[in-house]
Amino acid sequence: MMRNERSPRLVLVVVIASVVLAASRAPADTDADKRTCANERLDVETRLAACARLLAAEEITQVDRAWTLIQRGNLYRRRKEHDKALADFAEAERLEPDNPETYRGRAYVRFRKEQYPEADADLTRALELEPRHFGAMAGRGVIRYFQGKPALAIQNIQQAAKYHPYLKELEMFGLPYPAR
């Protein structure tokens, strides 16, 4: 009989202890996950896991969510999972339509899928948002080369080299590095 009287108390103590423990747990380590998600020295799987934890975190801001989607989209691109990459870039665009990296990343995937006009349009949008984005300039050069426009391609690569004089695309096109 004594046991039955204590049972409700014991349940109450267990419930209170559970609530206190749950409340005292540290929130997700979003700063560490941000660093891991973006760390190009780490393997893709480790980075994807960090990106997934960030996207699952309730306290992440809309801007951070878009940034994480861009990171994850780039990782999917590296794994040649183009449909997943395009889905992440589309969601990032919805969340933060003025981020040029969304368009640059999506353009790379579209280029790989040989969707040259769409890739060119994405890079044009990236350059509207950030006129000195040398990666978008160089990307347009490569796309235009594949579209059979070599003169325009060289012009784009040379324009990008004004901002980044050691672009690998200069070597790809047999162009000299700018004099310093």
Backbone as numpy.savetxt, mean C-alpha at the origin, in Angstrom:
# Nx Ny Nz CAx CAy CAz Cx Cy Cz
-24.90 -27.46 50.65 -25.73 -26.28 50.65 -24.85 -25.02 50.65
-23.78 -25.04 51.38 -22.87 -23.91 51.43 -22.29 -23.61 50.04
-22.03 -24.67 49.31 -21.46 -24.52 47.98 -22.41 -23.77 47.05
-23.67 -24.07 47.11 -24.67 -23.40 46.27 -24.80 -21.92 46.60
-24.62 -21.58 47.87 -24.70 -20.17 48.25 -23.51 -19.39 47.71
-22.37 -20.00 47.64 -21.17 -19.31 47.16 -21.09 -19.29 45.64
-21.78 -20.15 44.98 -21.72 -20.25 43.53 -22.03 -18.92 42.83
-23.10 -18.22 43.18 -23.36 -16.93 42.52 -22.24 -15.93 42.79
-21.68 -15.95 43.98 -20.57 -15.04 44.29 -19.35 -15.38 43.43
-19.06 -16.66 43.34 -17.92 -17.09 42.54 -18.10 -16.69 41.08
-19.29 -16.87 40.55 -19.57 -16.46 39.18 -19.38 -14.96 39.04
-19.86 -14.19 39.99 -19.71 -12.74 39.96 -18.24 -12.35 39.99
-17.45 -12.98 40.83 -16.02 -12.69 40.91 -15.33 -13.02 39.59
-15.67 -14.15 39.01 -15.06 -14.55 37.74 -15.43 -13.55 36.64
-16.68 -13.13 36.62 -17.12 -12.17 35.60 -16.40 -10.84 35.78
-16.30 -10.36 36.97 -15.61 -9.09 37.24 -14.14 -9.20 36.86
-13.51 -10.30 37.23 -12.10 -10.50 36.90 -11.90 -10.54 35.38
-12.80 -11.16 34.67 -12.71 -11.24 33.21 -12.82 -9.85 32.58
-13.75 -9.06 33.10 -13.93 -7.70 32.58 -12.69 -6.86 32.85
-12.15 -6.95 34.05 -10.95 -6.19 34.40 -9.78 -6.62 33.53
-9.59 -7.91 33.33 -8.50 -8.39 32.49 -8.67 -7.94 31.05
-9.87 -8.01 30.54 -10.11 -7.59 29.15 -9.84 -6.10 28.99
-10.23 -5.33 29.96 -10.03 -3.88 29.89 -8.56 -3.51 30.02
-7.80 -4.32 30.74 -6.41 -3.97 30.98 -5.48 -4.46 29.87
-5.96 -5.27 28.94 -5.11 -5.73 27.85 -4.69 -4.54 27.01
-3.47 -4.59 26.55 -2.94 -3.51 25.71 -3.64 -3.55 24.34
-3.91 -2.37 23.79 -4.49 -2.36 22.45 -3.48 -2.92 21.44
-3.96 -3.21 20.27 -3.07 -3.73 19.23 -1.89 -2.79 19.06
-0.72 -3.35 18.83 0.48 -2.53 18.66 0.53 -2.04 17.21
-0.30 -1.05 16.93 -0.43 -0.58 15.56 0.86 0.07 15.05
1.61 0.73 15.92 2.86 1.35 15.47 3.85 0.29 14.99
3.98 -0.79 15.73 4.88 -1.87 15.32 4.37 -2.52 14.03
3.06 -2.70 13.92 2.50 -3.29 12.71 2.69 -2.37 11.50
2.60 -1.06 11.70 2.85 -0.13 10.59 4.28 -0.27 10.09
5.22 -0.33 11.04 6.62 -0.48 10.64 6.84 -1.81 9.92
6.24 -2.87 10.42 6.41 -4.18 9.80 5.76 -4.24 8.43
4.57 -3.70 8.32 3.83 -3.71 7.05 4.63 -3.00 5.96
5.36 -1.96 6.30 6.09 -1.16 5.32 7.55 -1.57 5.16
8.06 -2.46 5.99 9.49 -2.79 6.00 9.85 -3.71 4.83
10.48 -3.14 3.83 10.81 -3.91 2.63 11.92 -4.93 2.85
12.56 -4.91 3.99 13.59 -5.91 4.29 12.99 -7.22 4.79
11.73 -7.18 5.17 11.06 -8.37 5.68 10.40 -9.14 4.55
10.11 -10.41 4.81 9.46 -11.23 3.79 7.99 -10.79 3.63
7.45 -11.12 2.49 6.09 -10.69 2.13 5.06 -11.23 3.12
5.19 -12.49 3.53 4.20 -13.09 4.43 4.14 -12.36 5.78
5.29 -12.02 6.33 5.34 -11.29 7.60 4.68 -9.93 7.45
4.96 -9.28 6.34 4.39 -7.96 6.09 2.88 -8.05 5.89
2.42 -9.06 5.14 0.98 -9.22 4.93 0.26 -9.46 6.25
0.87 -10.24 7.15 0.24 -10.50 8.45 0.11 -9.20 9.25
1.14 -8.37 9.20 1.07 -7.08 9.91 0.00 -6.18 9.30
-0.09 -6.17 7.99 -1.13 -5.37 7.31 -2.52 -5.86 7.72
-2.69 -7.17 7.80 -3.99 -7.74 8.19 -4.35 -7.34 9.61
-3.38 -7.36 10.52 -3.66 -6.94 11.90 -4.06 -5.47 11.94
-3.38 -4.65 11.15 -3.73 -3.22 11.12 -5.15 -3.02 10.61
-5.50 -3.71 9.55 -6.84 -3.55 8.98 -7.93 -4.07 9.91
-7.57 -5.00 10.78 -8.54 -5.54 11.74 -8.66 -4.66 12.99
-7.72 -3.76 13.20 -7.72 -2.91 14.40 -8.83 -1.87 14.31
-9.59 -1.78 15.36 -10.71 -0.82 15.37 -10.24 0.63 15.46
-9.09 0.85 16.10 -8.65 2.22 16.35 -7.92 2.86 15.17
-7.77 2.15 14.07 -7.04 2.69 12.92 -7.87 3.79 12.24
-7.19 4.85 11.83 -7.87 5.96 11.16 -8.14 5.62 9.69
-8.96 6.39 9.07 -9.28 6.19 7.66 -8.03 6.36 6.79
-7.22 7.36 7.10 -5.98 7.60 6.35 -5.03 6.42 6.53
-4.89 5.92 7.76 -4.03 4.76 8.01 -4.58 3.51 7.34
-5.88 3.37 7.30 -6.49 2.22 6.62 -6.17 2.28 5.13
-6.28 3.45 4.51 -5.96 3.59 3.09 -4.47 3.30 2.86
-3.61 3.83 3.71 -2.17 3.58 3.60 -1.88 2.08 3.68
-2.53 1.40 4.60 -2.31 -0.04 4.78 -2.81 -0.81 3.57
-3.94 -0.40 3.01 -4.44 -1.04 1.80 -3.48 -0.87 0.63
-2.87 0.30 0.53 -1.87 0.54 -0.52 -0.67 -0.38 -0.30
-0.20 -0.47 0.94 0.93 -1.36 1.24 0.59 -2.80 0.88
-0.58 -3.24 1.31 -0.98 -4.62 1.05 -1.20 -4.85 -0.45
-1.76 -3.85 -1.13 -1.92 -3.96 -2.58 -0.58 -4.15 -3.28
0.42 -3.41 -2.84 1.76 -3.56 -3.41 2.34 -4.94 -3.12
2.05 -5.47 -1.94 2.52 -6.82 -1.61 1.83 -7.87 -2.47
0.53 -7.72 -2.66 -0.19 -8.64 -3.54 0.35 -8.54 -4.98
0.69 -7.33 -5.39 1.26 -7.13 -6.73 2.55 -7.92 -6.86
3.39 -7.86 -5.83 4.65 -8.61 -5.86 4.42 -10.11 -5.95
3.33 -10.57 -5.38 2.99 -12.00 -5.43 2.18 -12.35 -6.68
1.98 -11.35 -7.54 1.20 -11.51 -8.78 -0.25 -11.89 -8.51
-0.77 -11.46 -7.39 -2.19 -11.64 -7.06 -2.89 -10.34 -7.45
-3.01 -10.15 -8.76 -3.45 -8.86 -9.29 -4.87 -8.49 -8.90
-5.77 -9.44 -8.85 -7.15 -9.11 -8.49 -7.25 -8.62 -7.05
-6.52 -9.25 -6.15 -6.50 -8.79 -4.76 -5.88 -7.40 -4.66
-4.80 -7.20 -5.42 -4.15 -5.89 -5.41 -5.10 -4.81 -5.91
-5.78 -5.08 -7.01 -6.72 -4.09 -7.56 -7.85 -3.79 -6.58
-8.32 -4.81 -5.86 -9.38 -4.59 -4.87 -8.88 -3.67 -3.75
-7.65 -3.90 -3.29 -7.10 -3.04 -2.23 -6.91 -1.61 -2.72
-6.42 -1.44 -3.95 -6.25 -0.08 -4.47 -7.59 0.61 -4.66
-8.61 -0.12 -5.07 -9.95 0.47 -5.23 -10.50 0.95 -3.89
-10.31 0.14 -2.85 -10.78 0.54 -1.51 -9.97 1.72 -0.99
-8.67 1.73 -1.23 -7.83 2.86 -0.81 -8.27 4.13 -1.52
-8.59 4.02 -2.79 -9.07 5.19 -3.54 -10.38 5.71 -2.95
-11.28 4.80 -2.56 -12.55 5.21 -1.96 -12.31 5.95 -0.64
-11.36 5.45 0.15 -11.10 6.05 1.46 -10.31 7.36 1.37
-9.36 7.40 0.45 -8.49 8.57 0.35 -8.18 8.84 -1.14
-9.11 9.49 -1.83 -8.97 9.65 -3.28 -7.85 10.57 -3.73
-7.23 11.30 -2.81 -6.17 12.23 -3.19 -4.77 11.72 -2.88
-4.61 10.43 -2.72 -3.30 9.85 -2.46 -2.71 9.33 -3.77
-1.64 9.95 -4.27 -1.08 9.53 -5.56 -0.55 8.10 -5.56
-0.17 7.58 -4.38 0.39 6.23 -4.33 -0.65 5.17 -4.68
-1.92 5.46 -4.43 -2.98 4.54 -4.83 -2.95 4.35 -6.35
-2.87 5.44 -7.07 -2.91 5.40 -8.53 -1.62 4.83 -9.10
-0.49 5.13 -8.49 0.78 4.58 -8.96 0.79 3.07 -8.79
0.36 2.59 -7.63 0.33 1.15 -7.40 -0.63 0.43 -8.33
-1.80 1.00 -8.51 -2.78 0.38 -9.40 -2.30 0.40 -10.85
-1.61 1.48 -11.23 -1.08 1.56 -12.59 -0.09 0.43 -12.86
0.73 0.10 -11.88 1.71 -0.97 -12.07 0.99 -2.30 -12.32
-0.05 -2.56 -11.56 -0.82 -3.80 -11.75 -1.48 -3.80 -13.12
-2.07 -2.68 -13.49 -2.72 -2.60 -14.80 -1.70 -2.76 -15.94
-0.51 -2.22 -15.75 0.55 -2.40 -16.73 0.88 -3.88 -16.89
1.01 -4.59 -15.77 1.30 -6.02 -15.80 0.18 -6.81 -16.49
-1.03 -6.31 -16.39 -2.17 -6.96 -17.05 -2.34 -6.46 -18.50
-1.38 -5.64 -18.95 -1.37 -5.06 -20.29 -2.58 -4.17 -20.54
-3.05 -3.53 -19.50 -4.14 -2.55 -19.60 -3.49 -1.15 -19.67
-2.79 -0.91 -20.77 -1.96 0.29 -20.88 -2.75 1.61 -20.79
-3.89 1.77 -21.47 -4.61 3.04 -21.33 -5.05 3.31 -19.89
-5.50 2.26 -19.18 -5.93 2.43 -17.79 -4.75 2.76 -16.89
-3.62 2.10 -17.14 -2.42 2.38 -16.36 -1.95 3.81 -16.59
-1.98 4.24 -17.85 -1.59 5.61 -18.17 -2.51 6.62 -17.49
-3.81 6.33 -17.47 -4.77 7.23 -16.81 -4.49 7.31 -15.30
-4.15 6.18 -14.69 -3.82 6.20 -13.25 -2.57 7.04 -12.99
-1.56 6.91 -13.84 -0.34 7.69 -13.62 -0.58 9.17 -13.90
-1.44 9.47 -14.84 -1.81 10.86 -15.08 -2.48 11.45 -13.84
-3.35 10.67 -13.21 -4.01 11.12 -11.98 -2.98 11.31 -10.86
-2.04 10.38 -10.73 -1.00 10.51 -9.71 -0.20 11.80 -9.92
0.09 12.12 -11.18 0.85 13.35 -11.47 0.01 14.61 -11.27
-1.29 14.52 -11.45 -2.15 15.66 -11.12 -2.07 15.96 -9.62
-2.01 14.90 -8.83 -1.97 15.06 -7.37 -0.58 15.43 -6.87
0.45 14.91 -7.53 1.85 15.18 -7.14 2.67 15.33 -8.43
2.79 16.57 -8.93 3.45 16.81 -10.22 4.92 16.38 -10.28
5.58 16.21 -9.13 6.99 15.81 -9.13 7.17 14.32 -8.83
6.15 13.54 -8.97 6.21 12.11 -8.65 7.01 11.42 -9.75
8.32 11.26 -9.51 9.19 10.72 -10.55 8.86 9.26 -10.88
8.32 8.52 -9.92 7.92 7.14 -10.22 6.78 7.09 -11.22
5.84 8.02 -11.07 4.73 8.09 -12.03 5.23 8.54 -13.40
6.16 9.49 -13.42 6.73 9.95 -14.70 7.45 8.80 -15.41
8.28 8.10 -14.66 9.03 6.99 -15.25 8.08 5.88 -15.69
7.07 5.62 -14.90 6.09 4.61 -15.26 5.38 4.94 -16.55
5.04 6.20 -16.71 4.40 6.63 -17.97 5.35 6.41 -19.14
6.63 6.64 -18.91 7.60 6.41 -19.98 7.61 4.95 -20.42
7.62 4.06 -19.46 7.63 2.62 -19.78 6.34 2.23 -20.50
5.21 2.71 -20.01 3.93 2.40 -20.65 3.91 2.92 -22.08
4.36 4.12 -22.25 4.34 4.71 -23.60 5.28 3.97 -24.55
6.36 3.45 -24.01 7.24 2.63 -24.84 6.49 1.39 -25.32
5.77 0.74 -24.41 5.00 -0.46 -24.78 3.81 -0.12 -25.68
3.40 1.12 -25.68 2.32 1.55 -26.58 2.87 1.94 -27.96
4.18 1.80 -28.15 4.79 2.14 -29.43 5.06 3.62 -29.60
5.29 4.32 -28.49 5.57 5.76 -28.53 6.93 6.02 -27.90
8.03 5.59 -28.56 9.35 5.68 -27.94 9.82 7.12 -27.67
9.51 8.05 -28.55 9.95 9.44 -28.34 9.29 10.01 -27.07
8.02 9.75 -26.91 7.30 10.22 -25.73 7.81 9.50 -24.48
8.14 8.23 -24.63 8.68 7.45 -23.51 9.98 8.07 -23.02
10.87 8.38 -23.93 12.17 8.97 -23.56 11.96 10.33 -22.90
11.03 11.10 -23.43 10.72 12.41 -22.83 10.26 12.24 -21.38
9.39 11.27 -21.12 8.91 11.03 -19.75 10.04 10.59 -18.83
10.90 9.72 -19.32 12.02 9.22 -18.50 12.98 10.37 -18.18
13.27 11.19 -19.16 14.17 12.33 -18.93 13.55 13.33 -17.95
12.25 13.52 -18.04 11.57 14.41 -17.10 11.70 13.85 -15.68
11.51 12.54 -15.51 11.62 11.91 -14.19 13.05 12.02 -13.66
14.03 11.93 -14.56 15.44 11.99 -14.15 15.82 13.35 -13.56
15.04 14.37 -13.85 15.29 15.68 -13.23 15.10 15.62 -11.72
14.22 14.73 -11.28 13.92 14.59 -9.85 14.69 13.42 -9.21
15.04 12.44 -10.02 15.77 11.27 -9.52 16.80 10.90 -10.60
18.02 11.44 -10.49 19.00 11.28 -11.56 19.54 9.86 -11.75
19.20 8.95 -10.89 19.74 7.58 -11.01 18.63 6.55 -11.23
17.63 6.93 -11.97 16.53 6.02 -12.29 17.03 4.82 -13.07
16.55 3.65 -12.72 16.93 2.44 -13.47 16.39 2.50 -14.90
15.31 3.25 -15.10 14.72 3.36 -16.43 15.66 4.06 -17.42
16.56 4.92 -16.92 17.53 5.56 -17.81 18.39 4.49 -18.47
18.86 3.56 -17.66 19.68 2.47 -18.18 18.87 1.57 -19.11
17.62 1.30 -18.75 16.76 0.46 -19.58 16.61 1.03 -20.98
16.55 2.36 -21.07 16.36 3.02 -22.37 17.67 3.45 -23.00
18.80 3.10 -22.37 20.11 3.44 -22.92 20.40 4.93 -22.85
19.82 5.61 -21.89 20.03 7.06 -21.76 21.12 7.32 -20.74
21.88 8.38 -20.94 22.95 8.69 -19.96 22.36 9.26 -18.67
23.07 9.04 -17.60 22.69 9.67 -16.34 22.98 11.16 -16.46
22.11 12.01 -15.91 22.34 13.46 -16.02 23.66 13.87 -15.37
24.30 14.86 -15.97 25.55 15.40 -15.39 25.19 16.12 -14.11
26.08 16.06 -13.16 25.83 16.74 -11.88 26.58 18.02 -11.82
